[in-house]
Structure formats: structure tokens, C-alpha cells
Amino acid sequence: MNTVAPIESPSPFTPSLAALVGRWLLLFAFLLLSVPTLRAQLTYTAENGAITITGYKGTTAQVIIPETIDGLPVRAIGNSAFDSRLDIYFVSIPDSVKGIGGYAFNRCSMTSVSIGKNVTSIGGSAFAGCTGLTSLTIPNSVTAIGDLAFYQCTGLTSLSIGNVTSLGNYTFAGCTGLTSLTIPNSVTYIGDHTFADCTGLTSLKMPSSLLSIGDYSFSRCSGLTNLDSASIGKSVTSIGNYAFFGCARLTSLSIPDSVTAIGDQAFSGCTGLTSLSIGNRVNYIGSFAFIGCTGLTRLSIPTSVTYIGSYAFYACRGLTAVIFKGNQPLSGTFDEPTTLYYLPGTAGWGGSYAGRPSLLWNPSAPTQDPAFGVRNGKFGFKITGTANIPVVVEACDSLTEPVWLPLATITLTSGSSLFSDPDWASHPSRVYRFRSP
């Protein structure tokens, strides 16, 4: 009779070697049995020497789709093949598959999916409503993602997008669990509503390859706080209608110089916006583009802007000053208490524009004036210009790497005002400049 040498009794929390071997044998036996069983539970069609999965009759929670059936490669998951299967929690799609059809896994209860490295297309609504899905890696082979493909995958917190060139409409809309998003350099277009209602999204980075942002693409992404050229992308030429509508926590916005058109209501309802910089190539600002941005206090419109749509800056109750660097644009509507300012040498201006008063902003400090120089231990000068225009005086110590600090905000009540700097002597040198408020 064979005997077995005694083995020291293991901890109740540590499996013995024999137990581990037994488990691996059982797992191996399960895999051997499960593959043919799973094949029998799959429905499919064979055409042109390839298999398309059309349905699933089984009850196994983990579905590992084989690479071949009846000696033929599995090339596609057909439309609605696993639609609304609430008993499936894991799906493995093999490398043999090239296409995933529309509604293929729509409203499934899966928490994890493995997409094969040769899939090139994911159909519309393919994974829509898979609320348990928490992590998703789209392989580099995928070039096209259909509309609503991952719509309302509310549990999705980790997302890696492969080398797709465009993102369809509503692709990731309603994915409220997403907090960070980096769009790959291959993407040139973001469709309508693509990331709408991703309310948890706080960090966004779009690539330099991106040319266009679609309508409603990031609307109501209330977690966004900052958008700059790195966030928007340095090659974007157009921002669609309602693109960032209702992003109420957005406080800072810098539109890159690549952008030429801002769509209707693109940033309407961004009530938290306090800092706005408009790029130097924007020529079109759509109707209602910034309506209701109550946090804005000042704004500079670049020379490139030739058209401002109706009510573009209406109901911006905190906006007191807007300075135009170029000629008077067509159309436009501003609201109380905004005063508009234009620069010398520009055309088309008069005493009012878009329902608000407009004034020539032309401050200067004549060096020949008696007030220019040191008086009573302070360096100062007289500022002259159009009556009642506001002027911010800033100073720096060097023009090599200037750091401009505001010293005073002065209103030229009667067309002139005196300024003095009591701290001038404590600096090795001092340079002054004017800017609009």
C-alpha cells in the first residue's frame, strides 16, 4: 500500500498544497467541459467561411466566446446577440473577432469585459446601459465607435480609448462615474452629446489632432472647473452649439487661438465662470453663447471677432466692462451694468453698441506734464483720456521676465486723474502700464 509522508497541518486560512492542486485540476476540468458546453449554448451563423454569434441560450454568468466554432473563426458578435441579459457578469471577446454589432450587449449586467485586440468597430448601443461596468479598455485596433455605444454606463470609472478617429453621438453620455478623461491623438472629431451629463468629470484633456467639438458634446458636465488650450486642444477650429452648456462649476476658460467659431449657447449657463480668454482667431460668437454667465466681471474681445450673435452676453449681471480691440462687430446684445470700450484707430463705433454705452478707451500719461516725476517722496503722473473710463495701473521691476502687479484702479472722472506710487523707491527699477478693468 502506498503511503504519504505526513505534512504539517496548514493554517485554517492557508490552503494546503494538495488543496491547491485539487482546485487547479477542478478548474482545468471545468474549462475542458465548459468550452463545448458554451458552444452549444451559443447560436450563430456561418457565412463566407466565418462565424457570427447571433445569440446566447445559456445561463452561465461568465461567457468566454471561443475563437473558432466548427473549425471556422468567430469574426463578429451580431446585432443584439446578448441584448438585455441580466445574468451575465463577465464577457471575453476573442482576438478573432473584428466587429461588435449594434445592441450586442445592451443593458447587460456585466461588471467586466475583455475586448479582443483585433476588433475594429463597435456598433451603436453595443454596451449601452451596462451600469455595472466599472473599467473599460478599448484596444488600439478599434477605429470606429457607434452612437450610444456606452451610453449611461453609470458605473464606469476607468476608461482607456484606443486609436479611434472619431467618437459618435452620445457614445459615453451619462457615464456619471468618469472623473478623468484623456482623448487619444487619433481623434479628429467628437460627436454630438458624446460626453453629455458626465457629471463626475473633473479632468479633461483633448489632443492636438482634434478639429471639431460637436453640439452638446460636454453639456452639463458640472464637475469641470477649468478649460484651457490643453483641455480643449490646440487645433480645434469650432466649438459646437451647447457644447459646454450648463457646466456650472467651470470657473476658468481659455479658448485657444485655433478656434474660429463658438456655437450658439456653447457656454450658456456657466454661472461659475469668472475668467474668460477668447482666442485671437475667433471671428464668430454665436447667439446666447455666454448668456447667464453671472460670474464674469470683465472681458476682452479680440480684433478677429466680426460677429456676435444676439444675446451672446445677456444676463451676465456681474460683467461691468468689455473692451473691444478691433472694429465694431455685427449684431450683439449686452445687458446692464456692462459698459463697452473701444480702442483708438478702430472703426464703426459710436456712443452705444448692442444696447449699452460705448466709450473710447485712450488713457495716456504725458511726460511733459508737471505732475510727472517725484513729488513729496512719491513717483507719480497724471493720466488723461475719455471722461469716466476706468484704468488699471500695473507695475513690474523688469521687462525681461515681467510679473505685472496691479497697483490701483482709477476712474478718469473728468478726463484726468493723478496717480502716485509710494513704494517706488524700494525697487531697483519700475515700469508702469495701463490695462482695462
ZINOR-V602120 format. One line per field, one symbol per residue. ss: DSSP state (H for helix, E for strand, C for the rest). psi: psi as a letter, one per 40 degrees, with the letter a starting at -180 (. if undefined). burial: b if it has 24 or more other ideal C-beta (glycine too) atoms within 12 Angstrom, else e. A space follows every 50 residues. Layout:
ss=???
psi=???
burial=???
This chain:
ss=CCCCCCCCCCCCCCCCHHHHHHHHHHHHHHHHHHHHHHHHHEEEEEECCE EEEEEECCCCCEEECCCEECCEEEEEECCCCCCCCCCCCEEECCCCCCEE CCCCCCCCCCCEEECCCCCCEECCCCCCCCCCCCEEECCCCCCEECCCCC CCCCCCCEEECCCCCEECCCCCCCCCCCCEEECCCCCCEECCCCCCCCCC CCEEECCCCCCEECCCCCCCCCCCCEECHHHHCCCCCEECCCCCCCCCCC CEEECCCCCCEECCCCCCCCCCCCEEECCCCCCEECCCCCCCCCCCCEEE ECCCCCEECCCCCCCCCCCCEEEECCCCCEECCCCCCCEEEEECCCCCCC CEECCEEEEEECCECCCCCCCCEEECCEEEEEEECCCCCEEEEEEECCCC CCCCEEEEEEECCCCEEEEEECCHHHCCCCEEEEECC
psi=hiihiihhhiieehiiddddddddddddddddddddddddehiiihhffi hhheiheaehdhhhhidihfeiihdihihfdfhfheehehhhhiedhdhh ihedfhfieieihhhieehdihihfdehegeehdhhhhiedhehhiifdf hfgdehehhhhbfidihihedehegeehdihhhiedhehhahedfifgee hdhhhiieehdhhihedfifgeehdhhaddddieehdhhihedfhegdeh dhhhhiedhdhhihfdfiegdehehhhhieehehhihedfhegeehdiih hiddhehhihfdfifgdehdhhhheaihiiaihiiifhhiiiiieiieia eihfeiihihhfiigheeidehahhfeihiihhiahheiihhhiiidied ghhhhhdihhhgdfeiiiiiheedeeidihhiiiii.
burial=eeeeeeeeeeeeeeeeeeeeeeeeeeeeeeeeebbeebbebbebeeeeeb bbbbebeeebeebbbbeebeeebbbbbbbbbbbebeebbbbbbbebbbbb bbbbbbbbbbebbbbbebbbbbbbbbbbbbbbbeebebbebbbbbbbbbb bbbbbbeebebbbbbbbbbbbbbbbbbbeebebbebbbbbbbbbbbbbbb beebbbbeebbbbbbbbbbbbbbbbbbbbebbbbbbbbbbbbbbbbbbbb ebbbbbebbbbbbbbbbbbbbbbbbbbbbebbbbbbbbbbbbbebbebbb bbbbbbbbbebbbbbbebbbbbbbbbebbeebbbbeebbbbbbeebeebe eebbebbbbbbbbbbeeeeeeeeeeeeebbbbbbbbeebbbbbbbeeeee eeeeeebbbbbbeeebbbbbbeebeeeeebebebbbb
